Amino acid sequence: MSDTVSPRIIKRLETTFSSGNLKYRGISSNLSASGLFVRTQHGLVPGSIVDVEIYLPDGRICRLRGTVRRTVKTGMSSLFKDGMGIELIEMDSTYKEFLKSIGSPDEEIQGAGPKSQQTEKSDDAGKERPQKRSDFMLLPCLSCGVHNRVPPDKPARALRCGKCGSLLDAGGK
């Protein structure tokens, strides 16, 4: 996740997520302006780009896009603690309104979304540290159809799909 941590709000809502042509179901575990955790038996590989739909109690649907940052597999399916942490890249106005309605700080919501290469003050001794890079390429996997987020300086021979592990075609990179 990003260097700044947004306040998390625990909210269990029906969720679907997809990557490529595959679509799965899950339950939101917590929500914030910068990310969410989805409980699911079908956690995707970290680095995967995922489209998420959250079904609100009033019938509205929030549409989000993010990057899987961590996947948890406990091996104890009865506890349903498996899932994945997703850093948000895009969020619609419905999600922003919903966060406001459940008590998320307004300044967190306004500043949400991907950050370019900037610096921000850290809590440790006022030092500045670089923000995470937002420049990347999206390469589709020819085997499973998942779009993979790849840093432009990564060697072409090391490009593998985050979902199925197949080699990616960098198209002359």
C-alpha positions in Angstrom: 0.0 0.0 0.0 1.1 3.6 -0.2 3.2 5.3 2.4 0.2 7.1 3.9 -2.4 5.0 5.6 -6.0 6.0 5.3 -8.4 5.2 8.2 -10.1 1.9 7.7 -13.7 1.4 8.2 -15.0 -2.2 8.8 -17.9 -2.8 6.5 -19.1 -6.2 5.2 -20.6 -5.8 1.8 -21.1 -8.2 -1.1 -18.3 -7.7 -3.6 -17.4 -9.0 -7.1 -13.9 -8.6 -8.6 -12.5 -9.5 -12.0 -9.2 -9.6 -13.7 -9.2 -10.4 -17.4 -12.2 -12.6 -18.2 -12.4 -14.2 -14.8 -15.0 -12.9 -12.3 -15.2 -13.9 -8.6 -17.2 -13.1 -5.5 -16.1 -11.9 -2.1 -17.0 -9.8 1.0 -15.4 -6.5 1.8 -13.7 -6.6 5.1 -12.6 -3.0 5.5 -12.7 0.1 3.3 -10.7 3.3 3.0 -10.0 6.0 0.5 -6.7 4.3 -0.5 -7.7 0.7 -0.5 -9.8 -2.2 0.7 -9.5 -5.8 1.8 -11.7 -8.4 0.1 -12.3 -11.7 1.8 -12.3 -14.4 -0.8 -11.1 -17.9 -1.6 -9.8 -16.6 -5.0 -7.1 -14.2 -4.0 -5.2 -12.9 -7.1 -1.4 -12.7 -7.4 0.1 -9.4 -6.0 0.6 -6.9 -8.8 -2.6 -8.0 -10.6 -4.9 -5.2 -11.8 -8.4 -5.9 -10.6 -11.8 -4.3 -11.2 -14.0 -4.3 -8.1 -17.8 -3.8 -7.7 -19.2 -3.2 -4.2 -22.9 -3.7 -3.7 -24.3 -1.1 -1.3 -27.3 -1.8 1.0 -29.4 0.8 -0.9 -28.9 -1.0 -4.2 -26.2 1.2 -5.7 -22.9 -0.2 -7.0 -19.4 1.2 -6.4 -17.0 0.6 -9.3 -13.3 0.6 -8.4 -10.0 -0.4 -10.0 -6.9 -1.3 -8.0 -3.7 -3.3 -7.7 -3.5 -6.4 -5.5 -0.8 -5.6 -2.9 -1.1 -8.7 -0.8 -2.9 -12.0 -0.8 -3.6 -14.1 2.3 -4.2 -17.8 2.2 -4.5 -19.4 5.7 -5.4 -22.9 4.7 -8.4 -22.8 7.1 -11.4 -22.2 4.8 -13.9 -22.4 7.6 -12.6 -19.2 9.1 -12.8 -17.3 5.7 -9.8 -15.1 6.6 -8.4 -15.6 3.1 -8.4 -12.6 0.8 -6.5 -9.8 -0.7 -5.5 -6.2 0.0 -6.1 -3.9 -2.9 -4.6 -0.5 -3.4 -7.1 1.7 -5.3 -6.1 3.3 -8.6 -9.6 4.6 -9.5 -12.9 5.1 -7.6 -16.2 6.4 -8.8 -18.3 9.1 -7.1 -20.6 6.5 -5.6 -17.7 5.1 -3.5 -16.6 8.5 -2.4 -20.1 9.4 -1.3 -20.4 6.1 0.5 -17.1 6.7 2.4 -18.4 10.1 3.5 -21.7 8.6 4.7 -19.9 6.0 6.9 -17.6 8.5 8.5 -14.4 8.6 6.5 -12.6 12.0 6.8 -13.3 14.2 3.8 -9.6 15.2 3.3 -8.7 11.5 2.9 -11.4 11.0 0.2 -10.4 14.1 -1.7 -6.7 13.1 -1.8 -7.4 9.5 -2.7 -6.2 7.9 -5.9 -2.8 7.2 -7.3 0.0 9.6 -6.6 2.7 10.7 -9.0 6.3 10.8 -8.0 6.2 13.4 -5.3 7.7 13.6 -1.9 5.9 13.7 1.4 7.0 14.3 4.9 7.3 11.2 7.0 6.8 11.0 10.7 10.4 10.1 11.3 12.5 13.2 11.8 10.8 15.2 9.1 12.8 13.5 6.3 11.3 13.4 2.9 10.9 10.2 1.0 9.8 9.5 -2.6 6.3 8.5 -3.3 5.6 5.3 -5.2 6.0 5.5 -8.9 2.8 5.7 -10.9 4.4 5.3 -14.4 4.0 1.8 -15.7 2.9 -0.2 -18.7 -0.1 -2.5 -18.9 0.7 -5.7 -20.7 -2.0 -8.2 -21.5 -1.2 -11.9 -20.9 -1.8 -13.9 -24.1 -2.6 -17.0 -22.0 -5.2 -15.8 -19.5 -6.1 -12.3 -20.6 -5.1 -10.5 -17.4 -3.6 -7.0 -17.8 -0.3 -6.9 -15.9 1.2 -3.6 -14.5 4.9 -3.6 -15.4 7.5 -1.0 -14.6 9.0 0.4 -17.8 12.6 -0.3 -16.7 12.0 -4.1 -16.0 14.0 -6.3 -18.3 11.8 -7.9 -21.0 13.2 -11.4 -20.2 11.8 -11.2 -16.6 8.2 -10.3 -17.6 5.7 -12.9 -16.4 2.0 -12.8 -15.8 1.1 -12.2 -12.2 -1.9 -14.6 -12.4 -0.7 -17.6 -14.5 3.0 -17.1 -14.7 3.3 -17.2 -18.5 5.9 -15.1 -20.2 4.6 -11.7 -21.4 5.2 -10.3 -24.8 6.7 -6.8 -24.3 6.2 -6.0 -28.0 9.7 -5.0 -28.9 10.8 -3.8 -25.4 
